[in-house]
Amino acid sequence: MNNNRSTVAGIQADIAKGWKPNNYLTNMSMAYFAQAGTYVAPSIFPICPVPLASSYYYKFSKADLARDNVRRKPMYGKVQPAIMGQTDDTYKCEVDQVIVGIDQIEALNYQRSRAPGVADPRRAKVRFASEQMLIHLDIVFASSFFKAGVWGQEWTGVAASPSGSQFLKFGDANFDPVHFFDERIRDIKQSGRRTPNRLALGYDAYLALKNHPDILERVKYTGTTANPARVTPAVLAELFGVEQVKVLESTYNAGGIGQEDMQFICDTNGALLCYATPSPAIDEPSAGYIFTWDMLGNGSWTAFDQYDGENGTHSEFVEGLMSTDMRKTADDLAIYFKDCV
């Protein structure tokens, strides 16, 4: 065989003799990992690290805090002490796990192919386990927060003649999105004493608002030839008066082994308006929290380990652990909208 494979002529000569190139490319691979920022759970409600798997947290009475307890002082006397009620609630972090195996014999081919950058099985499996954690976290988020029947305040989209807690669907030209969200922000401000700061939109709900004629009319004069007007989540946040509009665009395979059924994790027709603190606070309410148990005590809410398989199997495993409890903590600080599209 010709050893000079650094030239085109040398490679062609070896191929003619039956040699087939089998080194893996070092600068590309086909890996359907999600784009950065796709996953949504930690961006809506704050992660609250906890030292114990289950325990209590304090809840102070909103009614007592908001009541006017100031009274006229009687001459030579005093008013009754004001009541500041306090109760508690609980959380319980359950442990979830993922394990992925590595065949050490098969890994030798990758190591000797001089392509560890994209083909190193250990690196790939660690990233796979990390991605699995994020997918699972979003799935739990969707079932805990982003569906009908969770929140006490719930509105439903209808095709015509809305009444009560109903609204025209987002795609209807007669729907007034800015006025509608102004009113819902007012509702939460009145009942929960906080102005909502986050709006989570299912993918189709976002597309309907993005292309709504009223929204387009408000932004059409803001563009130039070089930078045409575009409706983005940031633009919607400005129009609706919230700090953040988050599009829930993470996806997963709902099919079993050997099957592919790609779906959005969160309801594409739903929306959630809420107030949430950017980080855990002792003097602020939040519509929800993601309690995370730091199992290893190292400040991380996920734990990874790598260990050898049984003797003779020539295998090793990457393990991921996560312990969370997604809990609704203030029902009056959120409104869920279903059937938006």
C-alpha positions as CSV (number, residue, x, y, z in Angstrom):
1,M,0.0,0.0,0.0
2,N,1.2,3.5,-0.7
3,N,2.0,5.2,2.6
4,N,1.9,8.7,1.0
5,R,-1.8,9.5,1.6
6,S,-1.0,13.2,2.0
7,T,-1.4,13.8,-1.8
8,V,-4.4,13.3,-4.0
9,A,-2.4,10.9,-6.3
10,G,-1.4,8.8,-3.3
11,I,-4.9,8.5,-2.0
12,Q,-6.3,7.6,-5.5
13,A,-3.6,5.0,-5.9
14,D,-4.5,3.3,-2.6
15,I,-8.2,3.4,-3.3
16,A,-7.6,1.7,-6.6
17,K,-5.8,-1.1,-4.8
18,G,-8.8,-1.6,-2.5
19,W,-8.0,0.7,0.5
20,K,-11.0,2.5,1.9
21,P,-10.6,5.6,4.1
22,N,-12.1,5.0,7.5
23,N,-10.9,7.8,9.8
24,Y,-13.7,9.8,11.3
25,L,-13.9,13.5,10.5
26,T,-12.7,15.6,13.4
27,N,-14.6,18.8,12.5
28,M,-18.2,17.7,12.2
29,S,-20.8,15.2,13.3
30,M,-24.6,14.8,13.2
31,A,-25.8,15.3,16.8
32,Y,-29.3,16.6,17.4
33,F,-28.5,18.3,20.7
34,A,-30.8,21.2,21.3
35,Q,-29.7,24.8,20.7
36,A,-28.5,26.8,23.6
37,G,-31.3,28.5,25.5
38,T,-34.0,26.2,24.2
39,Y,-35.0,24.7,27.5
40,V,-37.4,26.8,29.6
41,A,-38.0,25.5,33.1
42,P,-35.3,27.5,35.0
43,S,-36.0,30.7,33.0
44,I,-39.6,31.0,34.3
45,F,-39.5,30.1,38.0
46,P,-36.4,30.5,40.1
47,I,-34.4,27.5,41.3
48,C,-34.2,27.3,45.1
49,P,-31.4,25.1,46.4
50,V,-32.3,23.3,49.6
51,P,-30.1,21.4,52.1
52,L,-32.7,18.7,52.9
53,A,-34.7,16.5,50.5
54,S,-38.0,17.5,52.3
55,S,-38.8,20.2,54.8
56,Y,-40.9,23.3,55.4
57,Y,-41.0,27.0,54.3
58,Y,-42.8,29.9,55.9
59,K,-45.9,31.6,54.4
60,F,-47.0,34.9,55.8
61,S,-50.7,35.9,55.6
62,K,-51.3,38.2,52.6
63,A,-54.6,39.3,54.2
64,D,-52.8,40.5,57.4
65,L,-49.9,42.2,55.5
66,A,-52.3,44.1,53.3
67,R,-54.9,45.1,55.9
68,D,-54.9,48.6,57.4
69,N,-54.1,47.9,61.0
70,V,-53.4,51.5,62.0
71,R,-55.9,52.9,64.5
72,R,-56.4,56.2,66.3
73,K,-54.6,56.1,69.7
74,P,-57.0,56.6,72.5
75,M,-56.1,59.1,75.2
76,Y,-54.1,57.5,78.0
77,G,-54.4,54.2,76.2
78,K,-53.1,52.1,73.3
79,V,-54.4,50.3,70.3
80,Q,-54.6,46.5,70.1
81,P,-51.5,44.8,68.6
82,A,-51.8,44.1,64.9
83,I,-52.0,40.4,63.8
84,M,-49.3,39.2,61.4
85,G,-50.3,35.6,60.6
86,Q,-47.8,32.9,59.7
87,T,-48.2,29.4,58.5
88,D,-45.9,27.0,56.7
89,D,-45.9,24.7,53.7
90,T,-43.8,21.7,52.6
91,Y,-41.7,20.6,49.7
92,K,-40.3,17.1,48.9
93,C,-37.6,16.6,46.3
94,E,-37.7,13.2,44.6
95,V,-34.6,11.7,43.0
96,D,-34.6,11.1,39.2
97,Q,-31.8,9.2,37.5
98,V,-30.4,8.4,34.0
99,I,-27.6,5.9,33.2
100,V,-25.9,5.5,29.8
101,G,-23.3,2.9,29.0
102,I,-19.9,3.0,27.2
103,D,-18.4,-0.1,25.5
104,Q,-14.7,0.2,26.3
105,I,-13.7,-2.1,23.4
106,E,-15.7,-0.2,20.9
107,A,-14.2,3.0,22.3
108,L,-10.7,2.0,21.2
109,N,-11.7,2.6,17.6
110,Y,-12.6,6.1,18.4
111,Q,-9.5,6.7,20.4
112,R,-7.3,5.4,17.6
113,S,-9.1,7.3,14.9
114,R,-7.5,10.5,16.0
115,A,-10.9,12.2,16.3
116,P,-11.6,12.5,20.0
117,G,-13.0,16.0,19.5
118,V,-16.4,14.8,18.2
119,A,-16.2,11.0,18.7
120,D,-14.9,10.6,22.2
121,P,-17.7,8.4,23.7
122,R,-17.2,9.6,27.2
123,R,-17.6,13.2,26.3
124,A,-20.6,12.4,24.1
125,K,-22.3,10.3,26.8
126,V,-21.8,13.0,29.5
127,R,-23.4,15.6,27.2
128,F,-26.2,13.1,26.4
129,A,-26.9,12.6,30.1
130,S,-26.9,16.4,30.7
131,E,-29.3,16.9,27.8
132,Q,-31.6,14.2,29.3
133,M,-31.7,16.1,32.6
134,L,-32.9,19.2,30.7
135,I,-35.5,17.4,28.7
136,H,-36.9,15.8,31.9
137,L,-36.9,19.1,33.8
138,D,-39.0,20.7,31.0
139,I,-41.4,17.7,31.0
140,V,-41.9,18.1,34.7
141,F,-42.3,21.8,34.3
142,A,-45.0,21.3,31.7
143,S,-47.0,18.9,33.9
144,S,-46.5,21.0,37.1
145,F,-47.1,24.5,35.8
146,F,-48.1,24.7,32.1
147,K,-51.4,23.0,31.7
148,A,-55.1,23.5,32.4
149,G,-56.3,22.7,36.0
150,V,-53.1,23.8,37.8
151,W,-53.8,27.5,38.5
152,G,-56.8,29.0,40.3
153,Q,-57.1,31.8,37.7
154,E,-57.7,30.2,34.2
155,W,-58.9,31.7,31.0
156,T,-60.1,29.9,27.8
157,G,-59.8,31.0,24.2
158,V,-63.0,30.8,22.1
159,A,-63.9,31.4,18.5
160,A,-66.7,33.9,19.1
161,S,-68.7,35.7,21.8
162,P,-66.4,35.4,24.8
163,S,-67.9,35.8,28.3
164,G,-66.6,35.5,31.8
165,S,-63.1,34.1,31.8
166,Q,-63.0,33.7,28.0
167,F,-61.3,35.6,25.3
168,L,-61.1,35.5,21.5
169,K,-58.3,33.3,20.3
170,F,-55.0,35.0,19.6
171,G,-55.3,34.6,15.9
172,D,-58.6,36.4,15.6
173,A,-58.3,39.8,14.1
174,N,-60.8,41.2,16.6
175,F,-58.7,40.1,19.5
176,D,-57.0,43.1,21.2
177,P,-53.8,41.6,22.7
178,V,-52.3,44.7,24.3
179,H,-55.6,45.6,26.0
180,F,-56.3,42.0,27.0
181,F,-52.9,41.6,28.8
182,D,-53.2,45.0,30.4
183,E,-56.4,43.8,32.0
184,R,-54.9,40.5,33.1
185,I,-51.8,42.3,34.6
186,R,-54.3,44.5,36.5
187,D,-56.0,41.4,37.8
188,I,-52.8,39.9,39.2
189,K,-51.7,43.2,40.6
190,Q,-55.0,43.6,42.5
191,S,-55.1,40.1,43.9
192,G,-51.4,39.3,44.4
193,R,-49.9,42.8,45.1
194,R,-47.2,42.3,42.4
195,T,-47.1,43.3,38.8
196,P,-46.5,40.2,36.6
197,N,-43.1,40.2,35.0
198,R,-43.0,37.0,32.9
199,L,-45.2,35.7,30.0
200,A,-44.5,32.2,28.8
201,L,-46.0,31.4,25.4
202,G,-46.5,28.0,23.7
203,Y,-45.0,28.0,20.2
204,D,-48.3,28.4,18.3
205,A,-49.6,31.0,20.7
206,Y,-46.4,33.0,20.1
207,L,-46.8,32.7,16.3
208,A,-50.4,33.9,16.5
209,L,-49.4,37.0,18.5
210,K,-46.3,37.6,16.3
211,N,-48.5,37.8,13.2
212,H,-51.5,39.5,14.8
213,P,-52.5,42.6,12.8
214,D,-52.7,44.8,15.9
215,I,-49.2,43.9,16.9
216,L,-47.9,44.4,13.3
217,E,-49.6,47.8,13.1
218,R,-47.8,48.9,16.3
219,V,-44.3,48.0,15.0
220,K,-44.5,48.6,11.3
221,Y,-42.9,52.1,11.4
222,T,-40.0,51.1,13.6
223,G,-38.0,49.4,10.8
224,T,-35.6,50.6,8.1
225,T,-34.5,49.0,4.8
226,A,-31.4,47.7,6.5
227,N,-33.2,46.6,9.6
228,P,-36.8,45.9,8.9
229,A,-39.4,45.8,11.7
230,R,-39.6,42.4,13.3
231,V,-41.8,41.1,16.1
232,T,-39.6,39.2,18.6
233,P,-40.2,38.1,22.2
234,A,-38.4,41.2,23.3
235,V,-40.8,43.4,21.3
236,L,-43.8,41.6,22.8
237,A,-42.4,42.1,26.2
238,E,-42.2,45.9,25.6
239,L,-45.8,46.0,24.2
240,F,-47.2,44.0,27.1
241,G,-45.2,45.6,29.8
242,V,-43.4,42.6,31.2
243,E,-39.7,42.0,31.8
244,Q,-39.6,38.7,29.8
245,V,-41.6,36.9,27.1
246,K,-40.3,33.3,26.8
247,V,-41.3,31.1,23.9
248,L,-41.6,27.5,25.1
249,E,-39.8,25.8,22.2
250,S,-38.1,22.7,23.6
251,T,-38.9,19.4,22.0
252,Y,-38.6,15.7,22.7
253,N,-39.3,12.3,21.2
254,A,-42.5,11.0,22.6
255,G,-42.0,7.6,20.9
256,G,-40.6,4.5,22.4
257,I,-37.3,2.7,21.6
258,G,-36.9,2.5,17.8
259,Q,-39.7,5.0,17.2
260,E,-39.6,8.7,16.5
261,D,-42.5,11.0,17.4
262,M,-41.1,14.5,17.8
263,Q,-43.3,16.8,19.9
264,F,-43.1,20.2,21.6
265,I,-42.8,19.5,25.4
266,C,-45.1,22.4,26.4
267,D,-48.7,22.9,25.1
268,T,-48.2,25.0,22.0
269,N,-51.6,26.6,22.4
270,G,-51.1,27.6,26.1
271,A,-49.8,30.8,27.8
272,L,-48.9,31.6,31.4
273,L,-48.7,35.2,32.8
274,C,-47.0,35.3,36.2
275,Y,-44.9,37.1,38.7
276,A,-41.7,35.3,39.8
277,T,-38.6,36.5,41.6
278,P,-35.3,36.2,39.6
279,S,-33.8,34.4,42.6
280,P,-35.1,32.9,45.9
281,A,-36.0,35.7,48.4
282,I,-37.2,35.7,52.0
283,D,-39.3,38.9,51.6
284,E,-40.8,38.3,48.1
285,P,-43.6,36.0,46.9
286,S,-43.3,34.0,43.7
287,A,-45.9,32.2,41.8
288,G,-43.8,29.1,41.7
289,Y,-40.4,27.7,42.8
290,I,-38.2,24.8,41.6
291,F,-36.9,23.3,44.8
292,T,-33.6,21.4,44.1
293,W,-31.9,19.2,46.6
294,D,-28.1,19.5,46.6
295,M,-27.3,15.9,47.2
296,L,-23.5,16.2,47.1
297,G,-23.3,19.5,49.0
298,N,-21.3,21.1,46.2
299,G,-23.8,23.8,45.2
300,S,-25.0,21.9,42.1
301,W,-28.6,20.6,41.7
302,T,-27.4,17.9,39.3
303,A,-24.9,15.2,40.1
304,F,-22.9,13.1,37.6
305,D,-20.8,10.0,38.2
306,Q,-18.7,7.6,36.1
307,Y,-18.1,4.1,37.1
308,D,-16.9,0.7,35.7
309,G,-19.2,-2.1,34.9
310,E,-18.8,-5.7,36.1
311,N,-15.6,-7.6,35.5
312,G,-15.4,-9.1,32.0
313,T,-18.0,-6.7,30.5
314,H,-15.4,-4.1,29.5
315,S,-18.0,-1.4,30.1
316,E,-18.4,1.7,32.0
317,F,-21.4,3.9,32.8
318,V,-22.2,7.6,33.1
319,E,-24.9,8.3,35.7
320,G,-26.9,11.5,36.2
321,L,-29.0,12.3,39.3
322,M,-31.4,15.2,39.9
323,S,-33.7,15.8,42.8
324,T,-36.4,18.5,42.4
325,D,-39.9,19.5,43.5
326,M,-41.7,22.0,41.2
327,R,-44.3,23.6,43.4
328,K,-46.9,26.3,43.0
329,T,-46.3,28.7,45.9
330,A,-48.6,31.6,45.2
331,D,-51.8,30.8,43.2
332,D,-52.8,34.5,43.0
333,L,-49.7,35.5,41.1
334,A,-50.4,33.7,37.9
335,I,-53.1,33.2,35.2
336,Y,-53.1,30.3,32.7
337,F,-54.5,30.7,29.3
338,K,-55.7,27.6,27.4
339,D,-56.8,27.1,23.8
340,C,-55.2,30.4,22.8
341,V,-55.0,29.2,19.2
